[in-house]
C-alpha cells in the first residue's frame, strides 16, 4: 500500500469530534500538533493538494507518515491539550515558546507583615502582587530603588530582617524606617506600601495630590524634616511622570497588543505591554520554521497557539488586542481560557477604534523591524557556515554541528557533553550529558569512543554535518579512531585548539592566542581571520560544550559531597534526603533557605530544619 493510500485510510478513521492530531514522520517522531473543532475535516484539509496551502504545510505534508488522534469533550479542552503536547514533545513545525526565556516582573510580597519589593521571573499564586513584564531587569531594579528611597520601604531580605538586632546603615542615612527592630508599626509601614502600589498601579494624580497635601500639613505642624522628605518624594515622582506618555484609550486597564510579520523564512510575533495607558515595554518572539503568510487558517492557528503558551506564565491583561479577526468561536475560546486563568473578565478583540488601530499599527511595525533584524543575523550566520564549508572542504554546509567534550577530576566522575548547533545557533533541546560507564581512570580515547558509539546508536537523530572535538592532533586522532570503530568514518570531523603567539623578538610568550582547526590527513592546521563569523561559530560551540561538561561534572561532585554531608544529620533518612536535594539542589541553596521553607517539605518539621541548618552552616 502506498503512502497516499495509508494516509487516506488514516483520515477515513479520524473522529468527527473536537480534539488534537499528532502528525509523525517515519520514525514516529512528532512533527506537528494541531487542534480542531472537527478533527476529520481539519486533517483532510492538509491533503487536498490545494495551491492555497502554505509552503510550511506543503513541507510538513511531505514528511508525514502517520497521524494520531486524541478527542476531547470541548474545543477549549483541545486548545489546552494542544499547548500541553507542544510543551512536552517540542514539535519542529509548531509555534513553541522557549522554556528558558522568562521575563522580569516586579513583585510586592503582600503576604508578609512588612512587604518588600523583589525582581521575580515567575508569576505565582502566592498572595503577592506582580507588575510587568518590564523591558529589562535593570529597569525593575531602578524602579525598586526609586520606590524604596521615595517611600522608605525596606530592601533587606526576610532572613536578614528576622535576625537583625539593631538598625542597618539604610536606616541611619534616612532611607528606611527600620521595621526590623520595631521602629515603625505594621500599620504605618503599610501606608507607605500603599503609596508605592498606587504608583505601580498608575494612580499617579491621586498619589501626587495626596503627597502634596501631606507635605503642606507637615509644614504647618512644623514637622519640617518629614515635610522635606515628602517634598523630595513629590519632586522625584514628577520627574518620573514627565517621561511617561499615555498612548492607550483604556487608561484604567492593562492591555497587550499583538502584531506579527513573516514570510517563507519564518514568523515574528510582537507583544506590546500597556499598563494604565502607558507603554511599559515590548517583546518579540521569532519562529524560524513557521510560515503563516499564505493562509488565514494558519495565522489564526499560530496566534491562538502562541496566546495559550505565552499567558501560562505571564501576567494576563484586561484587554488583548488581536492583529486579525480570529472569528467569533475562537475569540470566545481565548477569552474564556484567559478569564479562567486570571479569575477576572478578559476581553480579546480585533481593534475597531482609531487609537486601538494605531496601537496595532505600532505592534505590526515593531514585528516587521524585529523580523528583518533576525533575517540579517541569519544571513550573517549562513555566510559563516558557508565559510566553514569552504575552509574545511565539506561536501555540504554544516547546518548541524555537534561538539563533544570530556571532563574529569583526578580520574573520578568522568563525564562528557554533547552540544548541538543548528543553522549556527544553539539547539539546546538536542544537548546531551553522558556519564562514562565503561572506562576506569583517565582514558579520553575510550571515553570518546563510548560517547560517540552511544550517540550514533540513536538513528532517530539526524547525522551531524560536522563533529568538532575540543583539542589538537592527538584528540582528533582519538576521535577518528572512535568513529572508525563505530563504522562512521563518513561523518566529517575536525579538532579545534588554541596556540600561543609570540609577543616580541625575545621569544617571550604572551596570553594572546589564535585558534587552529585540524583536519584528518592534513599536517598543517587551518586558520581563520580573528573576526570571522565562521570562527565565531566554531569557538562558540567548543566553549559551550566545555561549559556544559564542566557544569555537569560540578553538579555530580556537589551532589556527592552534599550527600555525604547530609549523612551525619540525625533524623534525615534517605527519603527525606532525596526530598531535600530535589527541592534545593545544592548546599548553597539549602544554606540560603529559611527554617520555614525546609520545614514545609513533606515529612519535615521546624526541629529538623533547625538541625539541618546548624549542621551545614
N, C-alpha and C positions, 0 to 999 in steps of 0.2 A: 504493500500500500504506500502511495506517495505521501510526501509531507502535506501537500494541499488537501488530500483526502482525509488524512489524520486530523488535521485542524478542522475540517468541515464536520467530521464526526464528533469532535470535542464540542464544537459550537452547538450542534443539534441536541446535545445532552445538557447544555447550560441552563440553569434555572431562570425563570422569568420572575425574579424577585429582587429586592434590594440586597446589596452586599458588595463584596470586593472580589477582584480577579487578580491572580498572580501569574504573570507571563514568564516562562522559563526557557533557558537555552537547552542544548542537547545534553549538557552535564547536570541539569537540574538546578542551575543557579538562577535565582530570581532576578529578572531584568527590570521588571516594572510591576508596580502595584497600583491598581485603579479602583475607583468606586463607581457605583451606578445605581440608579433607581430601578432599572431593569437590566440585569447582568447580560442576558442573552442578546438584547438589542444593542447594547453598548459594545460588546465584544465583536458582534457581527460587523459593526461599522469599521473595524480595523482591516477587514479582509475583503472589502468591496472592490478594491482595485481602482478606486476613485482618484482622479487627479487632484481633488481638493485636500487629500491627506497631506499633512505637513511632512517635511523631509525627515524630521525626527521620528515620526510614526512609521514612515517607509523603512527607515533604518532599523527600527525596533522590530517590525514585522519580519524582516529578513532573518533575524536571529531566533524567532520564536519556534520552539519545538513542542511545547506543552503548555497547557493553561489549567490552573487550579481555581476552584470557585469556593467562596465562603459566603453563605447567606446570612442576613441579619433581619431583625424584625422591622427596623425602620431605616430610612436613609441617613438619619443622624447617627445611628449606631455604625453604619457603613463608613461614614466620614471619620469617626473616631478610630475604628478598626484599621482603616487605611493609614492613618497617621502612626498608629502603633506598629504596624507591619513595616512601614518605611523606616522607622527608627531602629527596628530590630534587624532587618535584612539589608539595609543600605543599598537599594537597587540603583543600578547605574543610570537609568533613564528617568528617575523621579526627581522632583524638587525635594532636596534634602538639606536641612539646616545642619551645620556642623555642631556637634555636641560640645566642643571645646571653645565655642565662641559665646561668651557671656558678656553682658553689658552692665555698666556700673549704675547703681541706684543709691540714693541717699536714704538711709534707714533711721527712723526715730523709735527707740526702744520704749514704747509707751507702757509695756508690762512691768517695767522697773519703777520703783518709787521715785527715783531721781533719774529720769531718762537722759540718754546721751545720743549724739549723732554719729552714725557709722557710714562707711562706704561698704556696700554689700553688692555681690554679684549674683545673688539668688533672692527670689521673692518667695517668702514662706508665709503660711497662715499661723503666725506666732504672736499675734496681738500687737505687732509693730505697724507703723505706717511707713509706706515707701513712696519715694518721689523719683521721677525719671521716666525713661533712662536718659542719662546725661551724655553729652558728646564725648567726654573723656573722664578718666579717673581724676585727672588734675583739676578739672572744673569742679568736681564734687569736693575735693579736698579744700579748694579755695572757698567754696560756699560754706563748708563746715567751719573753716577757720573764721570766716566773716561772722557767721551766726553765733559761734562760741564767744567771740570777743564782744559782739554787739549786745547779746542777751545774757552773757555770763553763764553759759552752760558748761558743765564740766567736760574735760577732754581726757580724763583718766579712765582706764578700763575698770570693769566691775571688781576684779580681784584686787587691784591697787586701792580702789576706794574702800573696800571692805577691811583691808588690813592697815590702812593709814591711821597713825596716832596723832599727827599734827598737820596743819595745812601745808600744802606744797607751794612751790615758787609761783605758780599761776595765780594763787590767791594773793600772795604778797605783792604782786605787781598790779592787782586790782582787776583781774580778768576772770575770776571765779569766786563764788560766794562760799566755797568750802562746805558743801553738803556732807563731805566725808567725815567731818568732825562735828557736825550738828550746828554749824554757824547759821544755817538757813533752814526754815521749816519746809516740809514737803509741799505745803500749800503755796508758799511764796515762790519756791523754786518752780512749781507747776505753772504759775502765772508767766514766768519767763519763757518756759517751754511753749506755752500757748501763743506767745508773741512770735516765736520762731516758726511755729506751724502756720500762723496767719501769713507770714512772708512766703513760705513754701507753697501754700495754697493759693497764692496770688491775691490775697485780700490786702493789697498794699495801701490803698487810700484810707481804709479804715484803720490800718496799723499806724500809718503816719499821723493821722489826726489824733489817735489815742496817745501816741508817744509825745506829741507836741503839747497836748493838754497836761499830761503828767509832768513834763518839763516846766511848764508855767506854774503849775500848782506847787511843785517842789521849790521853785524860786520864790514864790510868795511866802511859803512857810520857812524860807531861809535855810532850806536843805540844799546848799549850793553845790556840794560835792555830787549829790545824786542828780541835780539839775544839769551839771556839766556832763555827767555820763550820758544822760538822756539826750542832751544836745549833740554829743558825738555820734550817738546811735542814729538820730534823725539825719544828720549830715551824711553818714555812711550809707543809709538807706536811699536817700535822694540820689546819691552818686551812682548806686547800682541801678536804680529805676530809670535813670536818664539813658542808660544803654539798652533798655528794653523797649520794643515797639510791639503794639498789638496788631496782629495780622489776621485774626480769625473772627468770625461772627459770633460764635458761641463762647463769649468771654468768661462765663462761669463754669465751663465744662472742659474736659480733656478730649482732644481729638488726635487721631492718627490719620495720615493721608498716604495712600499707597499709589505709587507710579511704577511703570515698567518700560523697558526698552530692550530690544534684541533683534537678532537676525539668525541666519542659519548657523552662526558660530556660538550662540548661547543666549542667555537671558539675564538681565539685571532687574531686581525689584528694589525700589527705593521706598523708605518709610520715613515720613516727616512726623515729628512728635511736637504737638502744640499743647501747652498746658496753660489753662486760663487765658487763652487767646495769644499767648506768647510762644514763638518758635524756639523750643528748647534745644533741639538738635535733630540730626537725621542719620540714618544708617542705610547702607546699601548691601545687597546680597547678590552675589554673582553665581550663576549656574551654567558652567561651560558646555554641558552636553544636552541642554534643553533648548529646543527651538519651538516657540509657540506662535510665531508671527503669521503662519499660513492658515490658522484655524481658530475660529471664535470658541469652539468647544475646548480646544487645548488651552486657550487663555484662561477661561473660567476654571478649568480643572487645576491648572498650575497655581492660580491665585488662591483658590479655596484650600489647596494642599499647604501652601505657604502660611495662610492665616491660621489654620489649625495647629501647625507646628510652632509657629512664632509665638502665639499667645498661650502656649503651655507654660512658659517660664518667664514671661514678661508681663508688665502691668497692662491691663486691658482698659482702653479709653471708654468714655461715654459715647463717643461718635467715631465711626470708622468710615472714612470716605474712600470709595472704591473707584478704580480707574475705568472700569467698564460696567455696563449693566449686566449683573450676574444672573438675571432672571428672578422672578418672584419666589419660586420654590427654594432655590439655592441661597438667596439672600435671607429668607426666613430661617433656614437651617443655620446659617452663620450667626445670625442674631441670637437664636435660641442657645447655641453652644456657648457663645461668649457671655450671654446673660447668666447662664448656669454657672460658668466659671467665676464670673465677677460677683455673682449674687446681687446683681443690680442691673437694671434695664440698660441694654446696649443697643444702639441704633446703627445699622450698616446701610449705607445708601450711596448711589451714584449722584454726584453734585448736580444741582439744577440752578441754584442762585449764583450770581455773578462772583461774589467773593470766594465761595467754595470752588468755583471753576478756576479762579486764579490760583488757589492753593494747589489744585490738581495739576494745573499747568506747571507750577514750580516743581512739584514732585516728578512729573514726566521729564522736565528739563534736567533735573539732578540725576535721574536714572540714565538718561542718554549720555551725560557727561561721564558718569561712573563707568558705563559700559564701554565707551570709547577709550577711556583710560586703561581699562582691563585689556582691551584689544591691543593697545600699544605695548603693554607689558608682555602680552602673549607673543606678539610678533618678535619682540626682542629675545624672548626665550627660545623661540623656534630658530632664530639666527644662531643662537648659542649651540643648539642641538645640531644644526647643520655644520657648524664649525667642528664640533666633536666628531661627527661622522667623517668629515673630510680629513681631519688631522690623524684620526685613528684608523682610517681606511676601512670603515664599516660598510656593509652591504646596504644598510638602510639607516634612517635616522633613529637614534636611540630614544624612542618615546618612553620606554620603560627601562629605567636603570635601577639595578639592585646593588647595594653595597653591604659588605659583611665585615664585622669587627669582632675580634676575640679579646676578652678581658678576663684577667685572673689576678689573684693576690697571693704571692708566695706559694703558688701551686694549688691554692684552695679556691673553691667556689668559682670554677671556670664557667664563663657564660659567653654567649655570642648574641649579636644583634643583627637583624636584617632590616634595612631601611630601604624604602622604595620611593623613587621619584617618577611621576608620570607627567609627561609634557613639561619637564623642567621644574615641577613643583612637588613638595612632599605629599605622598598619598598615605596618610597615617593609618587608614583602615587596613593597609597591607603590611604594616610594620609587624615584626615577629621577634620574640625573645626565646632563646634556647638555653636550657641547662644542659651542659655537656655530660652525657651519661656513660660513654664507653671509654673515656680517657682518664687515666690517673696521673696526677702530676702535671707538669708543663710540657705540652706537645701540641704546638699550634697547627702542625700539618694534620695530625689525626683529628684535632678539634674541627678544623676547617672542612676536612673530608666528611665528618659526621654531619655537620650543619648543611653542607651542600647536598649530601645524599638525602637528608630528611626533607629539605626544601624541594628538591627536584622530584621527589616521590609524589608530590601533590600536583597531579596533572590537571586539577581543576583551576589552577592559577596559570595565567599567561606566562610563557617563557620570557625571560628578560632579553632586551635587545643588547644589553651590556652589563657585565658584572664588574664592579670596582672593588679592589682589595686595598685596604689601608696598609701600604708598605712598598718596598722596592723589589729588586730582582728575586731575593730569597723568598719573600712571602708570595710573590706572583708564581714562582716555580711550584711552591707547595699547593697553591690553589689550582694550578694547571693539572698537576698530578691527581688531585682530588676529582676534578672534572673528568679526567681520563678514566679513573676507576669507576666513576658513575656512568660512563658511556655518553657523556655530553660535551665532547670537545668542540661541538658545533657552535656552542654559545660563546660570543666574543667576551674577552676578559682583559683587564688592564690593572696595573698597580699604580698607586699614587703616593709619592713620597716627597718630603722636603729635603733640600740640600742647602748647606751653609754657603754663603758667599763671602768673598774676601773684602775687607773694608779698606785696606791700604797696601802699599808696596812691601811692607814688612811681613805680610802674611798673617796678620792678626785677624782671627775670626770675630765676626760680629753677629748680633742676633737676627739680622735681616735674612730671609730665606726665599728661595724660589721653589715652586712646585714642579716636579718632574713626573711624567707619565711613562711607565714602562709597558712594552708590548711583548707578547710571546715571540721568540725568534728574532728579536731586534736587539742589537748590542747597545746602541745609544738611546737615551731617553728622548721623549718628545717634550718640548716646552711650549707654553702659550704666552702671549702677552699678558702682563700683570692685570690689565683692565679688561681682559677678555671675558665675555659673558659665558662662553663655554667652560672656561676655567672656573668661574664662579659657581657654575652648576656642579662640576666635579668636586671641588673643595667643599661645597655646601653639603653634598650627600655624604662625603667622607666624615666631615665634622659632626654631622647629625648621627651617623652610625656610631661614632666614638662616644658621643654624649649619651645615646640611648643604651649602649652596652655598659658604660660606667654607672649610669643611673640604676640599671637593673642589678648590677653587681653590688652596689652600695646598699640597695634595698634588701638584698639577701643577707648581707653581712649584718646590717642593722637589725633585721628581724631575728637573726640567730642570736645576736648579743642581747637584744631586748628579751627574748625568750629566756635566756639564761639568767638575766637579772630578775625576772618575774618568778623564776622557780623558787626563790627563797622566801616568798611572801606567804605567810600563814593564812589559810582560808582561800587562796587563789588557786583553784584546781585547773585542769586542762580546759574544761568547758568555759569557765569564766575567763581564762587567759585568752582563748580564741575570740571571745566576745570583745574583750578589751582591745586586742590587736585589730579586729575588724572595724571597731568604732573609731580608733585614733591613729592607727598605722605605725607610729614610731614613738620612741622615748621622748622626743622633744614635744610632740603634740600632747602626750599624757601629762608632761610637766606643766604645760600651759593650761590644762583643763582645771576646772574648779571641782571641789568635792561634790557639788550638786550634780554636775554633768556626769561624773563617774558613777555616783550613787543611783542615777536614773536608769542605768543599764539593767537589763533583766537579771535578777539574782544577786545584785549588788546592794549595798547599804552604806550609810554615812561612815560607819566604823571601818568597813573595809576600804572605802575610798580614802579615808584619812591615812590608813596604814600603807596603802599603795604610794600616796604622795610623799609620805615621810621616808619610805624605803628608797625611792628613786631620786629624791631631791639632793 
